[in-house]
Every structure is written in C-alpha cells, then in structure tokens.
Amino acid sequence: MSYQSKLVAVGFLLIAGATAQAAEFDAADYHSTQCTSCHGTEVYTREDRRVSSLSELQAQVERCDANLATKLFPEDLAALVDHLNDNYYKFDK
C-alpha cells in the first residue's frame, strides 16, 4: 500500500469516527426510555420529593448515572438535568 493510499485510508477512518460520534443526545428520549424504566415521573412531583434545589437535582442525576453505569458525557448529564428541571422541577437557574 502506497503512502498516499495509507493517508486516504486514515482520513476515511477519522471522518467515519467523527460522524459516528456526532449523534445528538436527546435528553427527552433518554429520560422516557431509561429513567422511567426504574421509576415513574411521580418521583419528581410528589410532595415529599428528595430533590429541593438545582444542585441536588444535578447530584441525583449523577448518582443515577453512576449506579446504572451508563457513563453519560458531562454535557449529556447537563442536558438531562435541564430537561428534568424545565419539565418538572422548575428551579431558578
């Protein structure tokens, strides 16, 4: 294989890898398929809910991620926190 052919092959692999990683995280979809498989949305709205601030919400989402070993990227965790806050908690940002 010539040097030029190798460069083309490496370039193709880099582009293919970047395209595969470019999938957009959908917090609403993730929530409806992953989070609600363990619990319903009533945990967010019940009177005696555990989470009472935005920082507690972030910590709880991080605990769930760690307990389930889903290893979400930090930006995906932040999107999930935003989704939960916007739709259920309504804490000031």
N, C-alpha and C positions, 0 to 999 in steps of 0.2 A: 504494500500500500504506500503510495507516494505521500510526501509531507503535506501536499495540498489536499489530498483526499482525507488525511487524518484531521486537518483543520476543519474541513467541511463537516466531517462526522462529529467532532467535538462541538462545533457550533450548533448542529442539529440537536444534539443531546441537551445542550444548555437551553435552547429555545423550548424544547419539549418539556423539560423540567420546570421552567418558569411558567409555562402555560398550565401545567398540572397543578402548580401551587397557587395559581391565580383565582381559584374557586372562591367565591364570595361567601363569607359566613352569614347565614340568615338566622339571627337570634330568635325570631318568632317561630321559625320552623324547628330549630333546635329545641326550644322550650316545649313545643307541642309534642315532639317525638321523644325527647329524652327526660326532661324534668317531670312531666306529668305521667311518665311511666312509673315513677316512685310515689308521687303524691298528686292530688288534685290542686286546683287553684284556690281552694278554700284556705289553705295554709297562709296565703298572702292577705286574706281579707278577714279572717276570724278575729274576734275581739281580743283574744289573749295571744296574738302572734308574737313570736320571739324577736323579730326584727323591728327596731323602732327608730332607725336612722339610716342614712345612705351608707355610712361607713360599716354599719352592722350588716347591711344588705350585701355589700361587696365581700365582707368576710365570710358570710354564709355561702355565697356563690362559690368562693374559693374553696371552702370546706367541702361542698358537694363535688366540685371538680376533683379534689384530692381523694375523697372517699371512693369515687367511681373510677378513678384513674383515667379520666378522659383526656387529661393533659391539653386543655384548650390553650391557645395562644393568649397572651395578656390582652391583646386588642379584642379577641373574641369574648373573653370574660367581661371586659368593659362593655361590649355591645349587649351582652346578656343582662348585665346589671341595669343598663339603660332601658332595655326592653321591659324588665320587671318593674322598674321604677315608673316608667311612663304609663304602663298599663294597670298597675296595681297599687304601688306604694305612694307615689306622688310626693316624695321628699323633695325639698328645695335642693337645687344643685349649686 
